[in-house]
Amino acid sequence: MKKQQKMKKGLPRGRPFKPGQSGNPAGRPLGSLNKLTLAVLAGSQEAKQKLAQPLMLDKNLPFECWGDCYVQLGRAFRKDSLTLKDPQATVIPQAEMLDIRKFRQTILWKNRHYFIQDGWLFDRRTYKAVKIKRLGA
């Protein structure tokens, strides 16, 4: 008996509004943004701030040492300031296979031996390119 009394006091089951009646008659205010849009806009502002900073050499990723600069992921960085040597320079694209005719170095990265050429990693056994998982990117 008590359960039936509690059921009567609560909201009616099914659709609480009559046909044609809205649950929010005023609607959403014009120009209001939802949480997802606000998060995307906040993220784009952070991205703009990161892009405004000069690109620097990442010590966590493998890099190649040339005479006057370091090369990492196809970009040349100054040895003294670790900033890009020439921001307008084109990035050397990653090849699928190591070119054995060009200069390469052997490095130890994450307890494995690799070849590095133009700042890109290659497997020593197969000469195939190694994809590097970046942190935070």
Secondary structure as UniProt FT lines:
FT   HELIX           2..9
FT   TURN            19..20
FT   TURN            25..26
FT   TURN            30..31
FT   HELIX           35..52
FT   TURN            59..60
FT   STRAND          64..65
FT   STRAND          69..72
FT   TURN            73..74
FT   STRAND          75..78
FT   TURN            79..81
FT   STRAND          83..84
FT   TURN            87..88
FT   TURN            100..101
FT   STRAND          105..109
FT   TURN            110..111
FT   STRAND          112..117
FT   TURN            118..119
FT   STRAND          120..123
FT   TURN            124..126
FT   STRAND          128..129
//
